[in-house]
Amino acid sequence: MTAPRDDRRVRLATWPTPLEPAPRLSESIGLRAGDLRLKRDDLTGLGAGGNKIRKLEWTVGAAVADGADVLITTGAPQSNHARLTAAAAARLGLDSVLVFPGDPRPFVGNLLLDALLGTDIEWIGPIDGGSDTQTELDAAAQRVADRLRRQGRHPAIIPFGGSNSVGAHGYRLAGHEILEQAPNVDLVVCAVGSGGTMAGLVAGLGADHVLGVDTGAVPDAADRVRHILGGMDGVSATAALRIRTDQVGAGYESLAAGARHASTISARTEGLVLDPTYSARALAGLVAAVADGDVVPGTDVVFLVSGGLPGLFGHPQAQDLTVD
Ligand SMILES: *Cc1c(COP(=O)(O)O)cnc(C)c1O
């Protein structure tokens, strides 16, 4: 498959995002002061920002080019991708529908912003233990699309997390953006959820230069990343991926011990507030990689701050962060 064409992109943010030093955090995790820099993809503005914007520029761009007037997507109830899909729709004058598992939940965190952004939320009820959540959500999204088509609308389904080869192209370009800001970068560290961010970075920088930290969002993160890479132009889908799986804790929705620690050190050394689900897990993965010698002092590291802060205010265990 060839790379998406530039005329099928919508601009949803101002690029490049900043690259900032983080000397106190760097030293506190056992690196040299100058080793670690922060790629501030939380500062993408629209809809409270985050990494999903780079992918949405391409997936929504394709939908708009094909005549869509309503965007449909799926995710967990605290999905940052869903919130930003609703924000992109608002910005572009489209409607949006978010399809979530379970029963209606209180409007906190991302859900509060979803409501504010004027999206329609479809709760599909509890998913029975024998079924795959994503399969059920995809089927529900198709039903919503069929219903809208019967009403004369032109719906487009944006994939889970925006993570197909089209969306991942946004992170391939982010890899190039990082190379312009940090020509000697050895390693970019990112969280892995639906996999498009890591896949794009691997496409842009090479597999050796990307360390992904699994958040437990999907059953097999490496498989997901490889699958997306397989649909991208001019990349090897067989290169050995560097993915740590030691930061999932009790599961995607839990506050993992490493993430809890990482949140505290980033806040207290740099005033940098991470989200407990993704970026704190990613930093915890870097902490663990330095501790076990996978990343050594003198390495030029860029840590992707990927946004997601609204999730902190919707996290069931957020109060645990207030006790040492
Ligand atoms: C979704 C998300 C990620 C992971 O990105 P994927 O492309 O889904 O793997 C990282 N950080 C935040 C804050 C996210 O919302």
The ligand as a Gaussian input file, in Angstrom:
#p B3LYP/6-31G(d) Opt

LIG

0 1
 C       -3.912000       6.206000      22.795000
 C       -2.835000       6.778000      23.619000
 C       -1.514000       6.292000      23.554000
 C       -1.127000       5.112000      22.724000
 O       -1.228000       5.344000      21.352000
 P       -1.646000       4.171000      20.368000
 O       -1.378000       4.716000      19.032000
 O       -3.098000       3.872000      20.631000
 O       -0.817000       2.969000      20.681000
 C       -0.559000       6.902000      24.324000
 N       -0.876000       7.930000      25.136000
 C       -2.116000       8.416000      25.233000
 C       -2.384000       9.524000      26.175000
 C       -3.144000       7.862000      24.470000
 O       -4.388000       8.348000      24.581000

